[in-house]
Each structure stands twice: as C-alpha cells, then as structure tokens.
Amino acid sequence: MKSQRFVRATLAWIILALAFPLVVKAQGRRGSEESRLLRDAAALESRGDYERAEMVLRRLLDIDPSSTGGVFALERVFRAQGKPEKILPVVDVFIDTNSSASGVRYVKL
C-alpha cells in the first residue's frame, strides 16, 4: 500500500518535471509573440498608419483573444480613426473569453 503510493507520487513528480519546461517554453513563445505584435502595431500607429496597426492588432486578438494590451491598443487606434464604436464587438469577445477581467469592461462605457 505504502509502496504503491510512493510509486504514484514519484511518477507524478517525474511527469510534472518533464512537462514543466514545455509549458514554460510555450508560454514564453506566446508572450514574446504578443509583445512583438504590440510593438509592431505601436510603430505603425505612431506613423499614422492606423489601418495596418488595426490589422496587426486584430491578428494578435485572433491568436490571443484575452490580450488586454491588444484590446486597449486597438481601442486607441479606433479612437484615432474617429470610430471608437468599432471596439464594442471586440470588448464583447474579450468579456466572453475572460468573464472575471474587469479593466477592459471600462472601455465599453
């Protein structure tokens, strides 16, 4: 009985130890991809190329609909274009994906 528990616990630790680097690596890729896309969009926005900035940010939100940075940046681009109402469907998708997140809810006000 004790030996079975020990074997199970040991196997669980081995599995966790093997899986952990893969999870960290995947999260790092996602985070770096998000950062790169946000930087690209910011550069386009600063040059006044709002259409291409919007395309980059929409691609980011397709990859990660829970990107708060993506939502806020896209709202800023829409506001600069004089079309702030275009953010509302994006906020709805974000809220559906992240029901507990509160910051983006204020964009809808």
N, CA and C atoms as a LAMMPS dump frame, in Angstrom:
ITEM: TIMESTEP
0
ITEM: NUMBER OF ATOMS
327
ITEM: BOX BOUNDS ff ff ff
-5.0000000000000000e+02 5.0000000000000000e+02
-5.0000000000000000e+02 5.0000000000000000e+02
-5.0000000000000000e+02 5.0000000000000000e+02
ITEM: ATOMS id mol type element x y z
1 1 1 N 0.818 -1.191 0
2 1 2 C 0 0 0
3 1 3 C 0.869 1.266 0
4 2 1 N 1.826 1.319 0.948
5 2 2 C 2.719 2.471 1.009
6 2 3 C 3.601 2.539 -0.231
7 3 1 N 4.034 1.378 -0.708
8 3 2 C 4.91 1.371 -1.882
9 3 3 C 4.151 1.832 -3.126
10 4 1 N 2.864 1.482 -3.244
11 4 2 C 2.068 1.949 -4.384
12 4 3 C 1.909 3.468 -4.345
13 5 1 N 1.657 4.004 -3.169
14 5 2 C 1.525 5.446 -3.01
15 5 3 C 2.839 6.147 -3.367
16 6 1 N 3.935 5.562 -2.93
17 6 2 C 5.251 6.127 -3.222
18 6 3 C 5.518 6.119 -4.729
19 7 1 N 5.19 5.009 -5.392
20 7 2 C 5.403 4.893 -6.841
21 7 3 C 4.541 5.913 -7.575
22 8 1 N 3.282 6.052 -7.177
23 8 2 C 2.389 7.021 -7.824
24 8 3 C 2.893 8.448 -7.633
25 9 1 N 3.304 8.759 -6.423
26 9 2 C 3.816 10.107 -6.15
27 9 3 C 5.086 10.373 -6.949
28 10 1 N 5.957 9.384 -7.022
29 10 2 C 7.197 9.533 -7.78
30 10 3 C 6.898 9.735 -9.261
31 11 1 N 5.972 8.947 -9.805
32 11 2 C 5.595 9.098 -11.216
33 11 3 C 4.986 10.471 -11.48
34 12 1 N 4.155 10.933 -10.57
35 12 2 C 3.539 12.251 -10.739
36 12 3 C 4.607 13.339 -10.779
37 13 1 N 5.596 13.255 -9.891
38 13 2 C 6.674 14.243 -9.875
39 13 3 C 7.52 14.176 -11.141
40 14 1 N 7.76 12.983 -11.634
41 14 2 C 8.541 12.833 -12.868
42 14 3 C 7.792 13.453 -14.046
43 15 1 N 6.496 13.18 -14.127
44 15 2 C 5.682 13.744 -15.213
45 15 3 C 5.677 15.266 -15.139
46 16 1 N 5.484 15.802 -13.934
47 16 2 C 5.497 17.259 -13.769
48 16 3 C 6.852 17.854 -14.141
49 17 1 N 7.91 17.192 -13.724
50 17 2 C 9.256 17.692 -14.022
51 17 3 C 9.526 17.698 -15.523
52 18 1 N 9.016 16.692 -16.233
53 18 2 C 9.224 16.629 -17.677
54 18 3 C 8.333 17.617 -18.422
55 19 1 N 7.128 17.843 -17.93
56 19 2 C 6.179 18.716 -18.619
57 19 3 C 6.455 20.195 -18.374
58 20 1 N 6.998 20.539 -17.224
59 20 2 C 7.182 21.942 -16.855
60 20 3 C 7.975 22.748 -17.885
61 21 1 N 9.126 22.274 -18.362
62 21 2 C 9.87 23.073 -19.359
63 21 3 C 9.079 23.306 -20.643
64 22 1 N 8.267 22.342 -21.042
65 22 2 C 7.468 22.508 -22.258
66 22 3 C 6.416 23.592 -22.078
67 23 1 N 5.781 23.613 -20.921
68 23 2 C 4.761 24.622 -20.637
69 23 3 C 5.391 26.01 -20.591
70 24 1 N 6.504 26.134 -19.916
71 24 2 C 7.188 27.427 -19.809
72 24 3 C 7.619 27.914 -21.186
73 25 1 N 8.14 27.028 -21.998
74 25 2 C 8.59 27.402 -23.34
75 25 3 C 7.414 27.886 -24.185
76 26 1 N 6.279 27.193 -24.121
77 26 2 C 5.097 27.583 -24.889
78 26 3 C 4.576 28.939 -24.428
79 27 1 N 4.562 29.176 -23.121
80 27 2 C 4.103 30.462 -22.613
81 27 3 C 5.043 31.584 -23.037
82 28 1 N 6.317 31.318 -23.042
83 28 2 C 7.286 32.322 -23.469
84 28 3 C 7.105 32.701 -24.923
85 29 1 N 6.822 31.715 -25.767
86 29 2 C 6.585 31.994 -27.185
87 29 3 C 5.366 32.872 -27.347
88 30 1 N 4.288 32.538 -26.626
89 30 2 C 3.068 33.317 -26.745
90 30 3 C 3.301 34.741 -26.272
91 31 1 N 3.984 34.886 -25.135
92 31 2 C 4.257 36.209 -24.601
93 31 3 C 5.135 37.033 -25.52
94 32 1 N 6.153 36.403 -26.093
95 32 2 C 7.042 37.146 -26.983
96 32 3 C 6.331 37.501 -28.285
97 33 1 N 5.454 36.64 -28.755
98 33 2 C 4.669 36.931 -29.962
99 33 3 C 3.741 38.115 -29.697
100 34 1 N 3.098 38.11 -28.536
101 34 2 C 2.216 39.224 -28.173
102 34 3 C 3.012 40.527 -28.104
103 35 1 N 4.151 40.486 -27.457
104 35 2 C 4.99 41.687 -27.334
105 35 3 C 5.429 42.201 -28.699
106 36 1 N 5.827 41.29 -29.564
107 36 2 C 6.28 41.69 -30.902
108 36 3 C 5.149 42.354 -31.681
109 37 1 N 3.959 41.745 -31.638
110 37 2 C 2.828 42.31 -32.374
111 37 3 C 2.408 43.661 -31.8
112 38 1 N 2.441 43.797 -30.475
113 38 2 C 2.11 45.089 -29.863
114 38 3 C 3.122 46.163 -30.272
115 39 1 N 4.394 45.795 -30.313
116 39 2 C 5.43 46.754 -30.749
117 39 3 C 5.232 47.149 -32.211
118 40 1 N 4.945 46.152 -33.051
119 40 2 C 4.716 46.44 -34.476
120 40 3 C 3.532 47.386 -34.654
121 41 1 N 2.45 47.107 -33.938
122 41 2 C 1.253 47.946 -34.039
123 41 3 C 1.531 49.353 -33.524
124 42 1 N 2.281 49.467 -32.439
125 42 2 C 2.607 50.789 -31.888
126 42 3 C 3.442 51.602 -32.876
127 43 1 N 4.369 50.943 -33.551
128 43 2 C 5.191 51.642 -34.546
129 43 3 C 4.32 52.15 -35.696
130 44 1 N 3.413 51.312 -36.16
131 44 2 C 2.512 51.721 -37.243
132 44 3 C 1.602 52.857 -36.789
133 45 1 N 1.083 52.736 -35.576
134 45 2 C 0.205 53.773 -35.03
135 45 3 C 0.945 55.107 -34.911
136 46 1 N 2.179 55.067 -34.467
137 46 2 C 2.942 56.312 -34.292
138 46 3 C 3.224 57.001 -35.626
139 47 1 N 3.233 56.218 -36.71
140 47 2 C 3.419 56.8 -38.05
141 47 3 C 2.095 57.206 -38.687
142 48 1 N 0.988 56.965 -37.97
143 48 2 C -0.321 57.323 -38.504
144 48 3 C -0.907 56.283 -39.431
145 49 1 N -0.307 55.11 -39.505
146 49 2 C -0.802 54.027 -40.362
147 49 3 C -1.784 53.172 -39.552
148 50 1 N -2.956 53.749 -39.318
149 50 2 C -3.931 53.115 -38.43
150 50 3 C -4.534 51.84 -39.011
151 51 1 N -4.702 51.794 -40.324
152 51 2 C -5.288 50.593 -40.937
153 51 3 C -4.392 49.378 -40.728
154 52 1 N -3.096 49.554 -40.967
155 52 2 C -2.185 48.417 -40.764
156 52 3 C -2.024 48.096 -39.283
157 53 1 N -2.04 49.113 -38.424
158 53 2 C -1.985 48.866 -36.979
159 53 3 C -3.2 48.045 -36.551
160 54 1 N -4.354 48.39 -37.094
161 54 2 C -5.573 47.626 -36.791
162 54 3 C -5.425 46.172 -37.239
163 55 1 N -4.87 45.957 -38.423
164 55 2 C -4.687 44.585 -38.919
165 55 3 C -3.783 43.78 -37.994
166 56 1 N -2.69 44.387 -37.55
167 56 2 C -1.752 43.694 -36.659
168 56 3 C -2.437 43.363 -35.337
169 57 1 N -3.184 44.315 -34.795
170 57 2 C -3.849 44.087 -33.508
171 57 3 C -4.965 43.058 -33.625
172 58 1 N -5.659 43.048 -34.741
173 58 2 C -6.694 42.013 -34.935
174 58 3 C -6.052 40.63 -35.037
175 59 1 N -4.902 40.554 -35.681
176 59 2 C -4.186 39.275 -35.751
177 59 3 C -3.788 38.828 -34.346
178 60 1 N -3.296 39.77 -33.542
179 60 2 C -2.948 39.449 -32.156
180 60 3 C -4.163 38.919 -31.403
181 61 1 N -5.304 39.57 -31.554
182 61 2 C -6.501 39.145 -30.827
183 61 3 C -7.078 37.847 -31.384
184 62 1 N -6.791 37.531 -32.645
185 62 2 C -7.16 36.21 -33.17
186 62 3 C -6.324 35.129 -32.497
187 63 1 N -5.045 35.421 -32.297
188 63 2 C -4.145 34.469 -31.642
189 63 3 C -4.478 34.355 -30.165
190 64 1 N -4.7 35.503 -29.521
191 64 2 C -4.949 35.531 -28.076
192 64 3 C -6.07 36.518 -27.763
193 65 1 N -7.322 36.047 -27.773
194 65 2 C -8.452 36.944 -27.504
195 65 3 C -8.435 37.543 -26.101
196 66 1 N -7.579 37.022 -25.214
197 66 2 C -7.532 37.538 -23.843
198 66 3 C -6.423 38.569 -23.644
199 67 1 N -5.858 39.093 -24.717
200 67 2 C -4.779 40.08 -24.623
201 67 3 C -5.357 41.455 -24.281
202 68 1 N -5.212 41.862 -23.028
203 68 2 C -5.716 43.184 -22.631
204 68 3 C -4.948 44.291 -23.352
205 69 1 N -3.648 44.096 -23.52
206 69 2 C -2.86 45.086 -24.25
207 69 3 C -3.356 45.262 -25.673
208 70 1 N -3.743 44.148 -26.297
209 70 2 C -4.276 44.206 -27.652
210 70 3 C -5.585 44.968 -27.725
211 71 1 N -6.461 44.737 -26.749
212 71 2 C -7.761 45.423 -26.735
213 71 3 C -7.565 46.926 -26.53
214 72 1 N -6.741 47.297 -25.546
215 72 2 C -6.532 48.723 -25.278
216 72 3 C -5.853 49.42 -26.457
217 73 1 N -4.897 48.757 -27.095
218 73 2 C -4.214 49.353 -28.247
219 73 3 C -5.18 49.518 -29.416
220 74 1 N -6.025 48.517 -29.641
221 74 2 C -6.992 48.598 -30.736
222 74 3 C -8.01 49.707 -30.471
223 75 1 N -8.406 49.864 -29.22
224 75 2 C -9.334 50.952 -28.868
225 75 3 C -8.698 52.304 -29.17
226 76 1 N -7.43 52.446 -28.872
227 76 2 C -6.705 53.69 -29.136
228 76 3 C -6.641 53.973 -30.646
229 77 1 N -6.415 52.924 -31.439
230 77 2 C -6.36 53.075 -32.899
231 77 3 C -7.729 53.486 -33.437
232 78 1 N -8.784 52.833 -32.95
233 78 2 C -10.139 53.196 -33.403
234 78 3 C -10.477 54.639 -33.026
235 79 1 N -10.078 55.041 -31.814
236 79 2 C -10.339 56.415 -31.376
237 79 3 C -9.599 57.403 -32.278
238 80 1 N -8.37 57.087 -32.651
239 80 2 C -7.592 57.959 -33.541
240 80 3 C -8.23 58.056 -34.927
241 81 1 N -8.923 56.993 -35.335
242 81 2 C -9.609 56.984 -36.631
243 81 3 C -10.973 57.665 -36.549
244 82 1 N -11.397 58.035 -35.337
245 82 2 C -12.716 58.64 -35.164
246 82 3 C -13.838 57.624 -35.187
247 83 1 N -13.516 56.351 -34.893
248 83 2 C -14.508 55.268 -34.912
249 83 3 C -14.454 54.457 -33.616
250 84 1 N -14.616 55.112 -32.463
251 84 2 C -14.46 54.381 -31.198
252 84 3 C -15.485 53.264 -30.999
253 85 1 N -16.62 53.357 -31.672
254 85 2 C -17.663 52.335 -31.511
255 85 3 C -17.244 50.97 -32.071
256 86 1 N -16.224 50.941 -32.937
257 86 2 C -15.774 49.674 -33.521
258 86 3 C -15.153 48.736 -32.488
259 87 1 N -14.803 49.263 -31.31
260 87 2 C -14.185 48.415 -30.288
261 87 3 C -15.224 47.562 -29.56
262 88 1 N -16.492 47.938 -29.612
263 88 2 C -17.512 47.25 -28.812
264 88 3 C -17.599 45.747 -29.077
265 89 1 N -17.64 45.279 -30.334
266 89 2 C -17.671 43.824 -30.547
267 89 3 C -16.407 43.125 -30.038
268 90 1 N -15.27 43.8 -30.123
269 90 2 C -14.008 43.228 -29.638
270 90 3 C -14.068 43.066 -28.121
271 91 1 N -14.608 44.072 -27.442
272 91 2 C -14.748 44.003 -25.984
273 91 3 C -15.698 42.875 -25.6
274 92 1 N -16.778 42.704 -26.363
275 92 2 C -17.722 41.615 -26.069
276 92 3 C -17.044 40.253 -26.155
277 93 1 N -16.224 40.045 -27.181
278 93 2 C -15.493 38.777 -27.315
279 93 3 C -14.534 38.606 -26.143
280 94 1 N -13.842 39.683 -25.769
281 94 2 C -12.913 39.618 -24.64
282 94 3 C -13.652 39.229 -23.366
283 95 1 N -14.787 39.858 -23.11
284 95 2 C -15.548 39.57 -21.889
285 95 3 C -16.059 38.136 -21.908
286 96 1 N -16.489 37.651 -23.066
287 96 2 C -16.93 36.25 -23.167
288 96 3 C -15.788 35.295 -22.848
289 97 1 N -14.58 35.659 -23.244
290 97 2 C -13.41 34.818 -23.011
291 97 3 C -12.882 34.959 -21.591
292 98 1 N -12.974 36.163 -21.038
293 98 2 C -12.417 36.493 -19.717
294 98 3 C -13.49 37.107 -18.84
295 99 1 N -14.407 36.334 -18.369
296 99 2 C -15.528 36.895 -17.617
297 99 3 C -15.102 37.565 -16.315
298 100 1 N -13.946 37.2 -15.768
299 100 2 C -13.522 37.783 -14.49
300 100 3 C -12.668 39.039 -14.656
301 101 1 N -12.232 39.35 -15.867
302 101 2 C -11.388 40.529 -16.086
303 101 3 C -12.238 41.794 -16.019
304 102 1 N -11.746 42.795 -15.319
305 102 2 C -12.56 43.992 -15.127
306 102 3 C -12.068 45.206 -15.913
307 103 1 N -10.779 45.329 -16.155
308 103 2 C -10.234 46.526 -16.782
309 103 3 C -10.825 46.84 -18.139
310 104 1 N -10.98 45.836 -18.975
311 104 2 C -11.478 46.05 -20.336
312 104 3 C -12.952 46.438 -20.321
313 105 1 N -13.68 46.056 -19.293
314 105 2 C -15.105 46.411 -19.208
315 105 3 C -15.305 47.925 -19.271
316 106 1 N -14.359 48.685 -18.742
317 106 2 C -14.491 50.144 -18.736
318 106 3 C -14.411 50.735 -20.134
319 107 1 N -13.794 50.044 -21.057
320 107 2 C -13.725 50.521 -22.441
321 107 3 C -15.125 50.591 -23.025
322 108 1 N -15.979 49.692 -22.584
323 108 2 C -17.34 49.63 -23.111
324 108 3 C -18.193 50.8 -22.628
325 109 1 N -17.808 51.405 -21.522
326 109 2 C -18.58 52.539 -21.003
327 109 3 C -18.387 53.722 -21.917
